[in-house]
Amino acid sequence: NQAKILKDISLDIYKNTTLAFVGKSGSGKTTLVNIICGLLTPTSGKILFDNNEMSSYNIDSIRSKIGFISQETVVFNDTLFNNITFWQEKNDITLKRFNEVIKKVDLTEFVENSEFKEDIVLGDNGVVMSGGQRQRLSIARELYKDIEILILDEATSALDSQTERFIQDSIEALKG
């Protein structure tokens, strides 16, 4: 018999809003996020998206609209383009989308200062990038996917306050 972590939760999340879940460790924040993402199913009650029960949707279609950024950014020893697009074919359409996302997360200067532009190889764990640049890479990945919900799980906790403020301001500017 497992103890209930969350009980009597009623929550409305509106388009283009920012919402923070704050609480002690073990209070259910991650469980709630996992329910919203469709990774966990509540034992009672229901989850609605646009007034339709989550169970009426294909779960993969829900998950494809949700972006998740944690405090640990995985960076592949590959190009910036491949790290953001997850190895989509480079063509006029994907390159245009890539450049739009790079601008939104303020990585334009990083790309322009590189001899190899979007083909700069980031090295193991992104050694050629700062911590803030790696976080912006993580955000760029999710924006490239054209998501509707962006969830950050302590995504800026390891950054200095100036970089954290910049990232928070960038996310606020992206709403809509």
Secondary structure, DSSP 8 states (H G I E B T S, - for coil): ----S--S------TT--------TTSSHHHHHHHHTTSS--SSS--EETTEEGGGS-HHHHHTTEEEEESS----SSBHHHHHHTS---SHHHHHHHHHHHHHTT-HHHHHTSTTGGG-B--GGGTTS-HHHHHHHHHHHHHHTT-SEEEEESTTTTS-HHHHHHHHHHHHHH--
